[in-house]
């Protein structure tokens, strides 16, 4: 899950609200969520996201309120391994100890050594498809929460502190290249620990076709942090009334679109036009691309015929979706999304292990 992108959207839609952000920065043993998982808590107690299976959220709401009112961050340790109530009062009996950093968060927040609100700038970069590496001092003193943001397009975002830029740039570049989502490091130039985080844009999902079977799929894709584009020439189908959660509509024949545009590398692509000739043309255009996922609706025998006399490459997904004996558009959509998530999560784990 792209916790940060979701939380950024919540702040953007509630610009006047004060929040506290809880981030898991360390786990000893096992835990429900991994380091980097986030949860946003508003001053009126609303919660967005989760960092446990319900073990921590009640206590975190009290801690968050204190952080918001006093504007001072906190580092909390929850030892869930105890089976009694002597650790932190819940006796969850789980298998891990979790370190959580809770800090004040607001949409118009201007960090030290920044000249303007940082989150609108970060939001803009993410929407352009750029990854962002962030480094900040972990401190329980609000005024010491120095941030440095660096986009993969080679630009610092907002910060005016030249000294911090020079000291942290090599570490930020190394962190972004590593593929890790989060890292807590002690550097010789700083007294406090430095938290590095990677903020990523949503993965791009291109769907060729706007039939009724795409409707539940588009909803699920948006709910699981894909940025969805639908390409279909029918204005009666390819519109926000039918697909309220879709990010972009391209009203043109897929072949015409592909003649003049390239699908970005590492995108996710589904071919679902229900037209044999159109599917064949689309597949032949995309066969030389480098998507993270390229799937064609229908039996594999039909997909093989789309490319005859050429052979269908093994890396193309057909039939699409995990085999759960799905029936009907809703169940089939679940099977397709399960396969997309499996590919996406596996890709992220491979990056983190490199």
C-alpha positions in Angstrom: 0.0 0.0 0.0 1.1 3.5 -0.8 0.3 4.9 2.7 2.0 8.2 2.2 0.2 9.1 -1.1 -3.2 8.3 0.6 -2.3 10.4 3.6 -1.2 13.3 1.5 -4.6 13.2 -0.2 -6.4 13.3 3.1 -4.4 16.4 4.2 -5.0 18.0 0.9 -8.7 17.5 1.3 -8.6 18.8 4.9 -6.2 21.7 4.6 -7.4 23.5 7.8 -7.2 20.4 10.0 -4.3 19.7 12.3 -3.0 16.1 12.3 -0.4 13.8 13.8 1.4 11.3 11.7 2.5 8.0 13.2 5.2 6.1 11.3 6.7 2.8 12.2 10.4 3.4 12.2 11.6 0.1 13.6 10.4 -3.5 14.3 12.1 -6.1 16.5 10.5 -9.4 15.8 7.3 -9.7 13.7 4.6 -7.1 13.3 1.3 -6.6 11.4 2.9 -3.8 9.3 6.5 -3.2 8.2 8.7 -0.1 8.9 7.4 2.8 6.9 3.7 2.1 7.5 1.8 5.2 8.4 -1.3 6.3 10.1 -2.8 9.8 10.1 -4.9 11.0 13.1 -6.8 14.3 13.1 -7.3 16.6 16.0 -10.9 15.5 16.3 -9.9 11.8 16.5 -10.5 10.6 12.9 -8.0 8.0 11.8 -6.7 7.2 8.3 -4.8 4.1 7.7 -3.5 1.6 10.3 -0.2 0.4 11.6 -1.4 -2.6 13.6 -4.2 -5.1 13.6 -6.0 -2.8 16.2 -3.6 -3.3 19.1 -2.1 0.2 19.0 -4.6 2.5 17.5 -6.5 3.4 20.7 -3.4 4.4 22.6 -2.0 6.1 19.5 -5.1 8.3 19.4 -4.3 9.6 22.9 -0.6 10.1 22.0 -1.5 11.9 18.8 -3.8 14.3 20.5 -1.0 15.3 22.9 1.4 15.7 20.0 -1.1 17.9 18.2 -1.9 20.1 21.2 1.7 20.5 22.3 3.3 20.5 18.9 6.1 18.2 20.1 6.9 14.9 18.4 7.2 11.6 20.3 9.1 8.4 19.9 7.1 5.5 21.3 8.0 1.8 21.8 5.2 -0.8 22.0 6.4 -4.2 23.2 3.6 -6.5 22.1 5.5 -9.7 23.0 4.3 -9.8 26.6 1.2 -11.8 27.4 0.4 -9.9 30.6 -0.5 -6.2 31.0 2.9 -5.1 32.3 4.4 -3.8 29.1 2.2 -0.9 27.9 -1.1 -2.0 29.2 -2.7 -4.2 26.5 -1.2 -7.7 26.9 -1.5 -8.3 23.1 0.8 -11.3 23.2 2.2 -10.7 19.7 5.7 -11.4 18.5 7.3 -8.0 18.1 8.3 -4.7 19.5 7.4 -1.7 17.4 9.0 1.8 17.5 6.7 4.5 16.3 7.5 8.2 15.6 4.5 10.5 16.0 4.8 14.1 14.8 2.6 17.1 14.0 1.4 17.3 10.4 -0.4 20.0 8.5 -0.9 20.7 4.8 0.5 24.2 5.1 3.5 23.1 7.2 6.7 25.1 6.4 9.7 23.1 7.7 12.8 24.8 9.1 15.0 26.3 6.3 12.1 26.2 3.8 10.5 29.3 2.3 7.0 27.8 1.7 4.7 24.9 2.5 6.4 21.7 1.5 3.5 19.3 1.0 2.0 21.0 -2.1 5.4 20.9 -3.7 5.8 17.2 -2.8 2.3 16.4 -4.1 3.1 18.1 -7.4 6.3 16.1 -7.9 4.5 12.8 -7.2 1.7 13.6 -9.6 4.4 14.1 -12.3 5.6 10.6 -11.6 8.8 11.4 -9.7 10.0 9.5 -6.7 11.2 11.6 -3.7 13.8 10.8 -1.1 13.3 12.5 2.2 15.7 12.8 5.1 14.8 14.3 8.5 16.2 14.5 11.9 14.4 12.4 14.4 13.9 14.7 17.4 11.3 15.1 20.1 11.9 18.9 19.7 9.5 20.3 17.1 12.0 23.1 16.1 14.7 20.5 15.3 12.6 18.6 12.7 14.9 19.6 9.8 13.8 18.1 6.5 15.6 17.6 3.1 13.6 16.5 0.1 15.3 15.4 -3.1 13.4 14.4 -6.3 14.7 11.7 -8.7 14.6 14.3 -11.4 17.6 15.9 -9.7 16.1 18.7 -7.8 15.9 19.6 -4.1 12.4 20.6 -3.1 12.0 23.7 -1.0 15.0 23.6 1.3 17.3 26.6 1.5 19.9 25.1 3.9 23.0 24.6 1.7 24.9 22.9 4.5 22.2 20.3 5.0 22.0 19.7 1.2 25.7 19.1 0.9 25.9 16.8 4.0 22.8 14.7 3.1 22.9 14.5 -0.7 25.3 11.6 -1.0 23.2 9.6 1.6 20.0 10.5 -0.1 21.2 9.4 -3.5 22.4 6.2 -2.1 19.1 5.6 -0.3 17.0 6.3 -3.4 19.1 3.9 -5.4 18.8 1.2 -2.8 15.1 0.8 -3.4 14.4 0.7 0.4 11.2 2.4 1.7 12.7 3.5 5.0 15.9 3.5 6.9 17.1 4.9 10.2 20.8 5.9 10.2 23.2 7.6 12.6 25.5 9.9 10.6 28.7 11.3 12.0 27.7 14.9 11.2 24.5 14.8 13.3 23.8 14.1 17.0 20.3 12.6 16.3 19.3 9.7 14.1 18.3 10.6 10.5 15.2 9.0 9.1 15.2 8.4 5.3 12.0 7.7 3.5 11.1 7.1 -0.1 7.9 8.6 -1.3 6.6 7.0 -4.5 3.9 8.0 -7.0 1.1 5.6 -7.7 1.8 3.0 -10.3 0.2 3.7 -13.7 -2.5 1.3 -14.9 -3.7 1.6 -18.5 -6.9 -0.2 -19.4 -7.8 -0.6 -23.1 -11.5 -0.9 -23.2 -14.4 0.6 -21.2 -16.9 -2.3 -21.0 -19.1 -3.0 -18.0 -16.6 -5.6 -16.8 -14.0 -2.8 -16.3 -16.2 -0.9 -13.9 -15.5 -2.9 -10.7 -11.9 -3.4 -11.8 -11.4 0.4 -12.0 -12.8 0.9 -8.6 -10.6 -1.7 -7.0 -7.5 -0.4 -8.8 -8.1 3.1 -7.5 -8.7 1.8 -4.0 -5.3 -0.1 -4.1 -3.3 3.0 -5.2 -3.1 2.6 -8.9 -3.5 5.7 -11.1 -6.0 4.5 -13.7 -6.2 5.6 -17.4 -8.9 4.2 -19.6 -8.5 4.3 -23.4 -11.7 3.9 -25.4 -13.4 5.8 -28.3 -16.9 5.7 -26.9 -17.8 8.9 -25.0 -21.0 7.1 -23.7 -18.8 4.7 -21.8 -15.4 6.4 -21.3 -16.5 9.1 -18.8 -16.4 10.0 -15.1 -20.1 9.2 -14.6 -19.4 5.5 -15.4 -15.9 5.5 -13.9 -15.9 8.1 -11.0 -12.6 7.0 -9.6 -10.6 6.9 -12.8 -7.8 9.5 -13.1 -7.7 10.0 -16.9 -9.9 9.3 -19.9 -8.5 9.1 -23.4 -11.3 9.2 -26.0 -9.7 7.7 -29.1 -9.2 4.4 -30.8 -6.4 2.5 -29.0 -4.5 2.0 -32.3 -4.5 5.8 -32.9 -3.4 6.5 -29.4 -0.5 4.1 -29.7 0.6 5.5 -33.0 1.3 8.8 -31.3 2.1 7.9 -27.7 4.3 5.6 -25.8 3.1 3.8 -22.6 5.7 4.7 -19.9 8.0 1.9 -18.9 7.1 -0.2 -15.9 3.4 0.6 -16.3 0.6 -2.0 -15.8 -1.5 -2.7 -18.9 -4.8 -4.6 -19.4 -6.2 -5.2 -22.9 -10.0 -5.6 -22.5 -11.6 -4.3 -25.7 -13.5 -7.6 -26.5 -12.6 -7.0 -30.1 -10.3 -9.7 -31.6 -8.8 -7.4 -34.3 -8.4 -4.5 -31.9 -6.8 -6.6 -29.2 -4.4 -8.0 -31.9 -3.4 -4.5 -33.0 -2.8 -3.3 -29.4 -0.8 -6.4 -28.4 1.4 -6.1 -31.5 2.1 -2.5 -30.7 2.9 -3.2 -27.0 5.0 -6.3 -27.5 8.2 -4.3 -27.7 7.5 -2.3 -24.6 8.8 -2.9 -21.1 5.7 -3.0 -18.8 5.7 -4.3 -15.3 2.5 -6.2 -16.3 0.8 -6.8 -19.7 -2.3 -8.9 -19.6 -5.0 -9.8 -22.1 -8.6 -10.7 -21.2 -9.7 -14.1 -22.5 -8.4 -17.7 -22.8 -4.7 -18.2 -23.6 -5.6 -19.9 -26.8 -7.4 -16.8 -28.0 -4.4 -14.6 -27.0 -2.0 -16.9 -28.8 -4.1 -16.4 -32.0 -3.8 -12.6 -31.6 -0.1 -12.8 -32.6 -0.1 -15.6 -35.2 2.1 -16.6 -36.9 4.4 -15.2 -34.1 4.7 -17.0 -30.8 3.1 -15.5 -27.7 5.9 -14.5 -25.2 5.8 -16.3 -21.9 5.9 -13.0 -19.9 2.4 -11.9 -21.2 -0.3 -12.7 -18.7 -3.2 -14.7 -20.2 -5.7 -15.5 -19.0 -5.5 -12.6 -16.6 -6.2 -13.0 -12.9 -5.3 -15.5 -10.2 -7.2 -18.8 -10.5 -9.9 -18.6 -7.9 -12.7 -20.0 -10.1 -14.1 -16.5 -10.4 -17.5 -15.9 -12.0 -19.0 -12.6 -13.0 -17.4 -9.1 -13.3 -16.9 -8.5 -9.6 -15.2 -11.8 -8.8 -13.1 -11.6 -12.0 -12.0 -8.1 -11.0 -10.9 -9.4 -7.6 -8.8 -12.1 -9.3 -7.2 -9.6 -11.7 -6.4 -7.1 -8.9 -5.0 -10.0 -6.8 -2.6 -10.8 -9.7 -1.6 -7.1 -10.2 -0.9 -6.7 -6.5 1.1 -9.9 -6.5 3.3 -8.6 -9.3 3.6 -5.1 -7.7 4.5 -6.4 -4.3 7.0 -8.9 -5.6 8.6 -6.1 -7.7 8.9 -3.9 -4.6 10.5 -6.7 -2.6 13.0 -7.4 -5.3 14.0 -3.7 -5.3 14.5 -3.7 -1.5 16.7 -6.8 -1.6 19.1 -5.4 -4.2 
